Amino acid sequence: MASNYEDRTWESTDGLNLHYRDYAGPDGVSKLPVICLHGLTRNARDFADLGDRICAERRVIVPEMRGRGMSDYAPDSGSYNPMQYVADVEKLLAEQRIDQFVSIGTSMGGLMTMLMAQLKPGRIKAVVLNDIGPQIEIAGIERIAGYVGQGRSYPTWMHAARSLRDVHSAAFPDFDLDQWLSMAKKTLVVSQSGRIIYDYDMKIAEPFKQPGNAAPPDLWPAFEALAEVPMLLIKGDLSDLISPETVKRMRELNPSMTMITIARVGHAPTLEEADAQRAIAALLAGVA
């Protein structure tokens, strides 16, 4: 079966070759494109199912941040931070002459969405925040810090899947082995040595683990730039990253925000859940 996307690249201002998947959409498509932004240790494969669905009606662009997937690793680990990722994506958008778009951001990708809205208000016409808000719970940050940058490798996909299950079973208690294998193949890659390794630069952990660097210190002003934008918040029922108090304040600032909770899932929903698919389709149906 032919892919619905092309692998393409753009160059960052500091000379890195960065990769993105470009789902062109139908010929002559006039609807706003969708930009999908992945989480901290993730890559473009996270949006494979969603990209295939949305590109029936719209162009979909899925950038891989520096240090992930097919994008170059940065020589300076200090550049692994949300503001730099935003600058990288802004360059891609400028090259593609994309002035208005819909943003779907998982975790770190949601933080980037808020920062992009603050940078240039009015151009994001609808937004999906996947298990993230402008305030992040310390317990969630500490949990992520406990596994990011570990650098483990595995002889087989089965070993990789079982390791993911050991680390993340609290977030996905109902996953079966096939689902863990699917997650492994989205998260890891076969290295030149034949070992299966995580598909990101282990050095992304260095700035993340420094105090105050997991996310910009005050994202509420950035969230306020989305106060009148159609918004969907997808929250994992078992998530430890976003609190009920944060959700309450988000609703106060954006009264039209809708929220769905994915039962028996922590951080972060895969967006392959039927409820998530329906909610995203409903949001996009209201966007030209």
TIVO-223583 format. One line per 10 residues: number of its first residue (from 0); their letters; for each residue z, y, x of C-alpha. Coordinates in steps of 0.5 Angstrom, whole numbers, m for minus. Layout:
<sites>
NUM = A = Z/Y/X | ...
</sites>
This chain:
<sites>
0 = MASNYEDRTW = 0/0/0 | m2/7/3 | 3/12/4 | 4/18/0 | 5/22/5 | 3/25/12 | 7/25/18 | 6/32/21 | 10/36/26 | 12/44/28
10 = ESTDGLNLHY = 15/47/34 | 22/50/34 | 22/57/38 | 26/53/43 | 20/49/44 | 22/42/41 | 17/38/37 | 20/37/30 | 17/32/25 | 17/32/17
20 = RDYAGPDGVS = 14/28/12 | 9/32/8 | 7/29/1 | 1/33/m1 | 2/32/m9 | m4/32/m14 | m10/36/m12 | m10/43/m14 | m3/43/m15 | 0/49/m17
30 = KLPVICLHGL = 8/48/m18 | 13/50/m13 | 14/45/m8 | 20/41/m6 | 24/42/0 | 29/36/2 | 34/37/7 | 38/31/9 | 45/30/12 | 48/30/18
40 = TRNARDFADL = 46/23/21 | 41/22/17 | 33/23/17 | 27/23/12 | 27/16/10 | 33/18/6 | 28/21/1 | 23/16/1 | 24/14/m6 | 25/21/m9
50 = GDRICAERRV = 19/23/m5 | 14/18/m8 | 17/20/m15 | 16/28/m15 | 10/28/m11 | 6/25/m17 | 7/33/m20 | 9/37/m14 | 8/38/m6 | 14/35/m3
60 = IVPEMRGRGM = 16/37/5 | 22/33/8 | 24/36/15 | 27/32/20 | 32/36/24 | 32/36/31 | 36/30/34 | 34/26/28 | 29/21/27 | 22/23/30
70 = SDYAPDSGSY = 24/30/32 | 26/31/39 | 33/31/41 | 35/38/44 | 37/39/51 | 43/43/49 | 48/40/44 | 50/47/42 | 44/48/38 | 46/42/33
80 = NPMQYVADVE = 49/47/28 | 47/49/21 | 45/56/23 | 40/53/28 | 37/48/23 | 36/53/18 | 32/57/23 | 28/51/25 | 26/50/18 | 25/57/16
90 = KLLAEQRIDQ = 19/57/22 | 16/51/18 | 16/55/12 | 13/61/15 | 8/57/18 | 6/53/11 | 6/60/8 | 12/57/3 | 15/63/0 | 18/60/m6
100 = FVSIGTSMGG = 21/53/m7 | 26/48/m10 | 31/45/m5 | 34/39/m6 | 40/38/0 | 44/32/1 | 51/34/5 | 49/38/11 | 42/39/7 | 46/43/2
110 = LMTMLMAQLK = 50/47/7 | 43/49/9 | 40/51/2 | 46/55/1 | 45/59/8 | 38/60/6 | 39/63/0 | 44/68/3 | 38/69/8 | 33/71/3
120 = PGRIKAVVLN = 36/71/m4 | 31/70/m10 | 26/65/m7 | 30/58/m8 | 28/57/m16 | 32/51/m17 | 37/47/m13 | 40/40/m13 | 46/40/m9 | 48/32/m7
130 = DIGPQIEIAG = 55/32/m6 | 57/38/m3 | 59/45/m4 | 61/51/m1 | 68/49/1 | 69/42/4 | 75/38/4 | 79/37/11 | 79/29/9 | 72/28/9
140 = IERIAGYVGQ = 70/32/15 | 76/28/19 | 73/21/16 | 66/23/18 | 68/25/25 | 71/18/26 | 64/15/26 | 59/20/28 | 57/19/35 | 59/12/36
150 = GRSYPTWMHA = 53/10/39 | 53/2/37 | 48/m2/37 | 46/m9/34 | 42/m15/35 | 39/m16/28 | 39/m12/22 | 44/m17/19 | 49/m15/24 | 47/m7/23
160 = ARSLRDVHSA = 48/m8/15 | 55/m11/16 | 57/m6/21 | 55/m1/16 | 59/m5/10 | 65/m5/15 | 65/3/16 | 62/5/9 | 65/0/4 | 70/5/1
170 = AFPDFDLDQW = 64/9/m1 | 59/4/m4 | 64/m2/m6 | 59/m5/m11 | 53/m5/m6 | 50/m12/m5 | 47/m15/2 | 40/m12/0 | 43/m5/m1 | 46/m5/6
180 = LSMAKKTLVV = 40/m8/9 | 36/m2/6 | 41/3/8 | 41/0/15 | 33/1/15 | 34/8/13 | 39/10/18 | 38/6/24 | 31/4/28 | 29/m1/33
190 = SQSGRIIYDY = 30/2/40 | 25/0/46 | 30/m5/49 | 30/m9/42 | 37/m7/40 | 38/m4/33 | 41/3/34 | 43/9/30 | 37/14/29 | 40/20/32
200 = DMKIAEPFKQ = 42/24/38 | 49/22/39 | 51/29/42 | 50/32/35 | 58/29/35 | 60/34/40 | 59/41/36 | 61/37/30 | 68/35/32 | 70/42/35
210 = PGNAAPPDLW = 74/46/30 | 71/50/25 | 64/48/27 | 63/42/22 | 60/48/17 | 60/55/17 | 67/58/15 | 66/61/9 | 60/59/5 | 62/62/m2
220 = PAFEALAEVP = 58/69/m1 | 52/64/1 | 53/60/m6 | 54/67/m10 | 46/68/m7 | 45/62/m12 | 49/64/m18 | 43/65/m23 | 39/59/m20 | 38/53/m24
230 = MLLIKGDLSD = 43/48/m21 | 44/41/m21 | 51/38/m17 | 51/31/m16 | 58/28/m14 | 60/22/m12 | 66/19/m17 | 69/17/m10 | 67/23/m6 | 72/26/m1
240 = LISPETVKRM = 68/32/1 | 68/36/m6 | 74/37/m10 | 75/39/m17 | 78/46/m15 | 71/47/m12 | 67/45/m17 | 71/49/m22 | 70/55/m18 | 62/53/m17
250 = RELNPSMTMI = 62/53/m25 | 65/60/m25 | 60/63/m21 | 54/59/m24 | 56/58/m31 | 49/54/m32 | 50/49/m27 | 50/42/m29 | 54/36/m26 | 53/29/m26
260 = TIARVGHAPT = 58/24/m23 | 55/18/m20 | 60/12/m22 | 63/8/m16 | 60/12/m11 | 63/16/m5 | 59/21/0 | 54/21/m2 | 50/18/m7 | 43/16/m5
270 = LEEADAQRAI = 39/19/m10 | 36/13/m12 | 41/12/m18 | 38/12/m25 | 43/18/m27 | 41/22/m21 | 33/21/m22 | 34/23/m29 | 38/29/m28 | 33/31/m22
280 = AALLAGVA = 27/30/m27 | 30/34/m32 | 32/40/m27 | 24/40/m25 | 22/40/m32 | 24/47/m33 | 21/49/m26 | 14/52/m26
</sites>
